[in-house]
Amino acid sequence: MDEVTGAQLIAESLKAQKVDYMFGIVGVPIIEVAMAAQAAGIKYVGMRNEQAACYAASAIGYITGRPVVVIGGSSDRNQETAGAFQEFPQVEACRLYSKFSARPSSLEAIPSVIEKAVRTSIYGRPGACYVDIAGDMVNAKVDRSKVREVSCCPPPPVSLADQGSVTEAISVLKAAKTPLVIIGKGAAYGRAEGALREFVEISGLPFLPTPMGKGVLPDDHPNCVAAARSRALLQADVILLFGARLNWILHFGLPPRFNPNVKIVQVDLCAEEMGNNVRPVVALLGDISAIVTQLLMCVRKDDWKYPSNAEWWSTLKSKIVANAKISKALALQSAVPMNYYTVFHHISQLLPHDCIIVSEGANTMDIGRTMLNNYLPRHRLDAGTFGTMGVGLGFAIAAAAVESSQNTGRRVVCVEGDSAFGFSGMEVETMCRYNLPVVIIVVNNNGIYSGVDPETWKAMKQMGELTSVAPPVSLLPEARYDEVMKAFGGQGLLVRTVEELRSALQLSLSDWERPSLINVLIDPSSDRKQQEFPWLTRSNL
């Protein structure tokens, strides 16, 4: 008799669904699941925090197109309702937050449940799924002949938009005086970069990427108007929305940040997303890449192109130039300690064009979005729609694991605020353990939004209990995050000046044997220029 354990069935079923990576923290009863995964050819990355493990898995899903399936161990079936160790209604709880949540009823059912979880996660709007495994099922055995083999689910079906609606969308675009294309994360996930580039260049339309839409078309593309974002959003009379939601990141599509009479042409994979906050004049439902191709065929057929000498282009270009002058003036300041703009200016000059940029923080992420260009799709990972702090190191580990496995020669650079780094900082040990050559840059302003200098901190100590007098946003001045990396065998570097920053980054980028952390001490009072980059305001946190 050929017997197989529950752990083996889970691992083999995941591998059959083309799952190549597993992130987690093992313990009873799922240690054997991780061991079986390795035996089945799945790469297992042991993390230091379960949140970071999920962050890493979500990044893998975004990069590879295989979204998150969470596998959780639960109490033995014969102990249910008896007060078992950590007994909790996990399946019911996860239904609120996932597309699919289930516990296999038997060992024989495991392959079918795993297949449905993976299929549900990638079909329609992608999203996480949960599979609950009872503790007594992990090491239980069953005759393999009794288990029905389930093949890999096919790729998601590709659906086209109604052709009449496509024709109507082109008519709306042709009538626009100040059109704008917005490229969102959905376009990046949908691998629409080839069709979108052709569409933008043939139609001659200006485009604006959302934070995770950066790189679908290169940030230095002549049609990119990200540096005139506020002006573009406010004065556009027609907006073609590709895989982006009109949520807080895009100010809900409403005044005063948008034209009250703007016409939205919305392209999305999810029918329920159509009309959220602003009702579109045309809704194009389906696969984004396929719909862009439909639009492109119409543009070609009509031989239509938005005129490059239109007043709208002049308005946008003049604003881009004006904003660039302001940023450059801040970037070229020679004061020590440095400000954000000086730091990002020099980082941007040294980063390879094909590197994956991971970023999180408040000012660090906001200003970094505008000053660190992305040139390739799915090469930017940041806190996204939820603005979740702590994602950075998990994202970076996932990206580095993929790049290392595929031997691409691309660097992974993680740009962190000092507060954001604190959420998942212990994951530097994970990087050192697996020899993942991530370059972490901590932009350290001694606090959340802002901090105080060492002298002020010392004076506050004399004033009384720090819990009573220290500003709630303050962190320990000049904390040595670089020493944390050194403690695990990585490279840690402390910098205060432009020269030190450039030297440290060049050294780190040349080191492929270990991770590096550059602790960049900046002016604690450094801030973004007023009203320039309102992606993430304090009122949103």
N, C-alpha and C positions, 0 to 999 in steps of 0.2 A: 504494500500500500504506500503510495506517495503522499505523505502528509505535508501540509503547509500551515504555518501559524498565521494568526491575524495580522501580526506585524509584517510578515512577508507579503501578505495579500495587499495591505495598504501600500507598501513600497512598490510592489510590482504594478499595482493599478495606477499609481501616480506616474511611474515611468512609462507605462503604456499610453498615458495621456500627454506625453512629451513634457513632463515636468522635470527640469534638470537641476533645480536648486531648492534646498530646504534650509530655512533659518529657524533657530529656536533655542530654548534652554531645556535640556532634558531633565527628567526626574520620573519617579514612579508615577504612572505606569507606562510612560512612553519612551523610556531609554531604548528599548528594543526596536521601536519604530525607526528611530534615527539610525541605529546600527543596520537594520534591514534596508533602509534607504541607500546607505553607502554600498551595501552589497549588491543592490540593484543598479548601481551606476549613477545615483543621484548625489550631487555634491552637497554635503552638509556643513553649514557654517554655524558654529556655536556662538551665541551672542551673550552679553552680560546682562541684558534687560529684555523682557518679553516685548515691550513696546518697540524697542529698537529692532527686534527681530521682525515684527510686522511691518515696520517702516522699510526695512531692507527688502522684504518680500514684495511690498507694493511697488518699490522702484524696479525690481526685476520684472514685475508684471507690465509696467509701463514701457520698459526698454525692449522686452522680448515679445509682448503681446499675450502673455500667459498670466492673467491677474491672480490675485491672492485667493488661495484656499487655506483656511485655518483649520488645523487638526488639533483637537483638544482631548486630553484624557479625562475621564470622569469615573465616578465610583462604580464598583462592581454592580451588576444588575440585581443580584440577590440581596444587596444592601440598600436599595432604593427606599426612601421614606424612613429608614431606620437611624438616620443621623450619621451616615458614613463620613469619612474624612473628606472635607471640602465639598460635601454634597451640595449641589446647586442646580437649578433648572437651566442648564447651559443652552440646550437646544431652543427652548422658549425665549430666553433672553436674547440670543443671537438673531432671532427672526426679526427683531426691530432694526437691526443694523446691517443685515446681509441680504443678498438676493435669494439665498437658499440655505436652509439650516436643517440638518437631519442626523439621526443616529442609525446606522445599519442595524437591522433587526436580527441579523445572523452573520456568521462569517461568510456564508455564500453570497450575501447581499453586498459585501464591501465593494467589489469592482463596479457594480452598477451605480452605487451611491457616489463613489469617487468620480465616475464618468459624468454623472449628472451635475455634480458640483463644478467640475472644470468647464463643462459645456455651458452651464448657466452663467458662469463668471465671465465668459468671453462673448456670449451671444447678446445682441441688443446693446444697451449701454453697459459697458463692462463694470463689474463690481465684485466685492469679496463674497465668498461663500464659506459656510462652516460645516465641518463634519465632526461629530462627537463619537469618541471611541470609548466604550465601557472598559474599565480596567481588566476585567476577566476575559475580554476578547483578544487582548494583545498576544498572550502566549497560548491561548487555546488553539487546538489543531483541528483540521478537517481534511478529509480525503480530497486531493486536488481535482479528482474526476467529478466531484459533486459541485465544483465551482464553475459557473458559466463564464467563459472568457469574453471580455468586453473590449472591442477594438477602440482605437483613438477616435474621438469625436471629430467630424470634419470641420474645416474652417467655417466661421460664421457666414451665413448666406449674404450675398451682396444684393442690395435692393436699389433700384433707380427711382428718382423722383418722377412724378407725373409730367409728361412732356409739355402739356399745356401750361403747367405752372412754371416750367423752365423758360418757356417762351415769354410768359408774362414777366418773369424776373428780369430778363434781358431788356424788355421794354421799359421797365422802371429804371434800370441802370442808364439806358440811353437818354432818358429824360432828365437825369440828374445834372445839376449844375456843380455840386460839391460832393461827389461820391467818395466813399471810403470802404475799404475791405478790412475786416477785423479777423485775424487768424488766431484761433484758440487751441487749447490743448487737445481737443477732439480731432483737429486736423493732424496734429503730430501723432497721436495714437493711431489714427486711421491711415497712416502712411500716405498722406495726400500731397507730399512735398513736390513730387515731379509734376503732377497735373496743375497744382497751384502756381508753381513758378511759371509754367507756360501760360496759364490764364492771366496772371498779373502782367507779364511782359507783353503779351499780345494785346490785352485790353488797355494797357497803359494806366491802370488805376493805382492810386496810392494805397498802401496797406499799413496796418498797425498790428503788431503781435501782442497778445496777452502775455503775462509772465512766462507761462509754460509753453506758449506758442512761439517763443523766441527760437530762431534757428530753423524753423520749417522753411522759411526763406532767410538767407543770410541777413544779419542786422545791418550790414553795410551795403545792402542792395539799394540802388538808386531810387526805388519806389517806396522804401521804408520811411515812414514819417513818425517814428517813435519819439524822436526828439522834439516833435511839435504835438505831442499827444493831446494835451488839453485843448489846443486850438482845433485840432482835427475832429475831436469828439463833439465839441460845441457847435461847430459850423457845418458839419456834414448834413446834407439834406437827404441822402440815401446811404444806408449802411448795409453792406453784404456781410452777414455774420456766419463765419465758417467754424462750427464746433466750439463756440464760446457761449457762455451763459451770461445773461444780463443780470448778474448778481452784484454784490457790493464792489467787486473788483472793477466792474464797468459801470459803477454808480447807478445800477438798476436801469440804465438806459433812459433816465429821467432828467428833467431840468433840476437845478441850473447847469448841470454839466453837459447835458445834451440839448440839442435843438428840440423844442416842444413839438414841432411838426415833422420830425425826422421819420422817414419811411424805412422800416426794417425788412430786409429780405433774409430770412432765417434758414440756415442749412444745418440740420441736426439729425442724429441717428435715433433720437428719443422723441416720440410723438408728444409725451407729456411735457416736454420742455418748451414746446411751441407756445408762444404767447405769454410766457412768464414775464410779468411787469410791463411789457410793451407788446401789443398785438402786432404781428408782422403783416405787411401788405401782401407778402407771398411767403408761404411756408414750403420748403423743399425737404421732404422726409426721406432719409435713406443713407446709404454709404457715402461719406463725404468725398472720397476720391472719385467715385463713380459719378457723383453729381457735378463735381468740378469739370469732369470730362464732358458731361452733357452741356454745361454752360459754355465750355470752350468750343464745342462744335458749333453752337449757335453764333458765337462771336466770329468765328472763322467764316461761317456761311454768309453772315451779313457784312463781313469785312469792316467791322466796327472797331474803333479805337478812341479812347478818351484823349482829347487833344493835349499834347505836352505843353502848349503855349497858353493853356487856360489860366485865367486869373487865380483859380483855386490853387494851382501848382505854385504860382508866384507867392501867394499868401503863406502856404506851408513852408516853402523853402526859406523865405525871409525869417520866419519864426525859428526854424531849425538853426539858422546861422546865429540869430540873437541868443538863443539858449546855449549854443555851443560856446559862445564868447564868455558867458557867465560861468559855465562849468570850467572852462580852461583857466580863467582867472583864479578860481578857487584851487584848481589842481596844481597850479604853478607856484603857489605860496611856499616859501622856504622856511617858515617858522617851525620850531621844534618845541613841543610835540606837534606831530603832523595832524592834519584834518582828514576826514573821510575821502575827500576828492583827490588830495595828493596821493593817498595810499592807493586808491583804485586806478588812478591815472598810470602809476608806475607798474602796478600789477598787470593792467591791460596791455602794456607794451611788451611784457615778457611771456604771457601765456601763449602756448601753442594754439593755433586756430582750430585744431581738431580735438581739443581737450573737453572733457565733460566737467561742467561747472555745477557744483552743488552749493546752495546758499541758504542761509536762514539767519534770522535776526530781525530787528526793527529797521533802524537806519542802515545797518550793514546790508540787509537784503534789498531794501528800497533803492538805495543809491547804486548798489552793485548791479541791479537790473538795468540801469541806464548807462553804466560806464563799462561793464564787462560784456563785450559782444559775444554772441553765439553765431556760428556759421553753418552748423549742421543740425538736422532735426533730432529731437530727443537727446540733446546734449546739455540741457539745463534741467536741473531738479531742484525745486525749492518748496517752501511751505504751502504754496498753492491756495486753494479756495478757503480752507479752514485756518490758514495762518498758524498751523501747529508748530510750536517750538519743540525741538528735540529730534526732528527728522533727519538732520544733516548727516550725522555720522553713519546712521543706518543706510541712508541713501548712498553715501560714498562707498561703504563696504560692498553694497550690492553692485554698484557700477564697476568698482575695481575688481570684484570677483569675475564679472563677465569679461572685462577687458583682459584680465590675466589669463582666463581660460582660453579665450580666442586669440591671445597673443597679438593684439592689434597694434601695440605700441602707442596707444593713446593714454594720456595722463588724466587722472581724476584729481580735481582741485576743489577742496571744500572750504568755502569762505564763510566764517562764522562770526557772529557777535559773541562777546564774552559771556553774556547771559545765556544765549542759546546753546553755547558749548557746554554749559553746566548741566543741561538736561540729560545728555547722553555721553558725557565726557569719558566715562570708563570704557567706552567702546574703542578707545585707542589701544587698549590691551588686545582686543579682537584683531585689530589691524596688524599689530606686532606679531601676534600668534600665527597668523596666516601669511605673514610677509606681504601684505598688500601695500604697495608703495603710494599711498594716498598722500597728497600734500594738503595739510590743513593750515589755513591762515586765520588766526583769531584776531579780529580787529577789536582791540581791548580799550574801551573807554571808561572802565571801572564801574560800569553800572548798566541798568536797564534804561535805555534812551540817553541817559547821561549819568556821570558819577562825580566824584570829587578827587582832587589830587592828594598825594600822601601827606602834605603839610596840613591841609584842611582836615583830613581824617584824624591826624594826630591831635589837632586842636579840639576836635569834637570829643575825643576820648577824655579830655580834661574837663569837659562840660558836664559830664555825668554818664549814666548808663547809655550805651550806644543804642539799645533797644528803644530808648526814649527820644534820643536826639538825632540819630543817623537817618538821613532821608530814606524812605522805603525803596527808592529806586537804586540806591547805592550798593556796590559790591566792594570787596576788598581791593584797595588801590594797588595797581601793578602786580596783580596775582600772577604767579609763575606757572602758567599753563604749560609752558615749554618743558618744565621739569617733570610734569606728569608724563609726557611722552618719553622723556629720557628714562624714567623709572622702569619702563617696560622694554627698553632696548631700542626705541626709535630715536630719531634725530630731533632735538629741540633747540630752537634758536630764538633769542630775544633781540628785538630791533626797536630802535627809537628814531632813526634818521632814514632819509631816502637812500643814502648809500648803503646802509646796513640792510634795508629792505630788499633792494635790488640784488645785493650779493647773496642774501639768504635764500631768496626765491630761485635764483639761478643754480645755487648749490643743491637745493631740494629737488628741482626739476631734473637734475642730472643723476640723482640717486635712485636707482631702480631696485635696490636691495631691501629697503625698509621705508616705513612711513616717516613723514616729517611734520613737525608742528612749528609754525612761525608765529610767535607771540608779538603782535605789533602794537606797541603802546602809543595811543593817540591822545589828543587833547580831550580831557573828560567833558568839556563843554561843546565839543564839535557837534554840529547838527546839519541837517539837510537845508538847502536853500529854500526859502519860504514858498509854499504852495507850488513847488515844482514837481514833486513826485508823490502824489497823493494816493498811491496804491494801498498803503497800509498806514492809516492815521491812528492816533492814540485812541480816538473814539471807537475804532473798530476792534480794539483789543480787549 
